[in-house]
Amino acid sequence: MVLDLFKKNIYAVENNNYGHAIFIMKEIFPGKISKEGQDLFIKHVVETVKESLVISKKLNKTTAFAHIYLNECSLKNFSMSFFKKLSKILCNTFDDTLENLYIYTKSKTFTRIWSIARNFIDKETREKIKQIKN
C-alpha cells in the first residue's frame, strides 16, 4: 500500500535536541501517484513535519530540521506542479518553523531542477536550504 511506502520513507526523529523530518525519495514518484495518493502524500508530509515540531517543542525548541535524501533519484522522482502545490501548502501551514533543510544529492539533475524550483520558495526559506553533495 502507498501509505506503507510513505511511512517507511518519511518520518520524524529526535537528534541533537531537535526534531528532524526525514524524507527518502528514491522509491517515491509523486508525478506517477494518483490524485488520492498525492493527497495522502501531502497529508503524511504535513503530519511528519508537525511530529518533528512536537519533538522540538518537548526539547524547548520552536523550530525543526528537515532532510531530503535524493540519492539514486532521477527526474522520475520529481514533478514541478506537485512540488509547487506541496511547497505552497507547507508555507501556508508552517510559519517560520524551519531551522534548516538539508538536501543530500550528488546529482547534476537536481542542480538544474533547483535553479527553477527555488523561484517558488520565499527568500527567507531559500536561505535555510543547504545542498549536501555526497
C-alpha positions in Angstrom: 0.0 0.0 0.0 1.2 3.5 -0.8 0.8 4.7 2.8 3.2 2.0 4.0 5.7 3.3 1.4 5.4 6.8 2.7 5.7 5.7 6.4 8.8 3.7 5.6 10.5 6.7 3.8 9.0 9.8 5.5 9.3 10.0 9.3 10.4 12.2 12.2 13.2 11.6 14.7 15.0 13.4 17.5 18.6 14.2 17.0 20.8 16.8 18.8 17.9 18.1 20.8 15.7 18.9 17.8 13.0 17.2 15.8 14.1 16.2 12.3 11.8 15.3 9.4 13.4 12.7 7.2 12.4 12.3 3.5 13.9 9.5 1.5 12.7 9.9 -2.1 14.3 7.1 -4.1 11.1 4.9 -4.1 8.6 7.8 -4.3 7.4 9.2 -7.7 4.9 12.0 -7.0 4.1 12.6 -10.6 3.1 8.9 -11.1 0.9 8.7 -7.9 -2.9 9.0 -8.3 -4.5 12.2 -7.1 -5.7 10.4 -3.9 -2.1 9.1 -3.4 -0.7 12.7 -3.8 -3.2 14.0 -1.3 -2.2 11.2 1.1 1.5 12.1 0.5 0.9 15.7 1.3 -1.1 14.8 4.5 1.7 12.4 5.6 4.4 15.1 4.9 2.4 17.7 6.9 1.9 15.2 9.8 5.6 14.3 9.8 6.7 18.0 9.9 4.2 18.5 12.8 5.6 15.5 14.6 9.2 16.9 14.2 8.0 20.2 15.7 6.3 18.3 18.6 9.7 16.6 19.3 11.5 20.0 19.2 8.8 21.6 21.4 9.4 18.9 24.1 13.1 19.9 24.0 12.2 23.6 24.4 12.8 24.5 20.7 10.4 26.2 18.3 12.0 25.0 15.0 12.9 21.7 13.4 15.2 20.4 10.7 14.3 18.6 7.5 16.5 16.2 5.5 15.6 15.2 1.9 17.6 12.3 0.5 17.7 12.4 -3.3 20.4 9.8 -3.8 19.5 7.4 -6.6 16.7 9.7 -7.7 16.1 10.9 -11.3 13.6 13.2 -13.0 11.0 10.5 -12.5 11.1 11.3 -8.7 10.2 15.0 -9.4 7.0 16.8 -10.6 7.2 20.6 -10.8 3.4 21.0 -10.5 3.3 18.7 -7.4 6.4 20.5 -5.9 4.6 23.9 -6.3 1.5 22.5 -4.7 3.4 20.9 -1.8 5.6 24.0 -1.3 2.5 26.3 -1.1 0.8 24.0 1.5 3.9 23.8 3.7 4.5 27.5 3.6 0.8 28.2 4.5 0.8 25.6 7.2 4.1 26.3 8.9 5.2 29.8 9.7 8.9 30.2 10.4 9.4 26.8 11.9 12.3 25.5 9.7 15.7 25.6 11.2 17.5 24.3 8.1 16.6 22.0 5.2 19.4 19.7 4.0 19.1 18.2 0.6 21.5 15.2 0.1 22.4 14.5 -3.6 25.3 14.3 -5.9 23.0 14.7 -9.0 23.6 17.4 -11.5 20.0 17.0 -12.5 18.9 18.2 -9.1 21.1 21.3 -9.5 19.2 22.1 -12.7 15.8 21.4 -11.2 16.7 23.5 -8.1 17.6 26.5 -10.3 13.9 26.5 -11.4 12.2 25.3 -8.2 13.9 27.8 -5.9 11.9 30.5 -7.6 8.7 29.1 -5.9 10.1 29.4 -2.4 10.3 32.6 -0.5 13.8 34.2 0.0 13.9 33.6 3.8 13.2 29.9 3.4 15.6 29.5 0.4 18.5 30.8 2.7 17.8 27.9 5.1 18.2 25.3 2.3 21.6 23.6 2.0 22.6 21.2 -0.6 25.0 18.5 0.7 26.8 16.7 -2.1 27.6 13.2 -1.0 
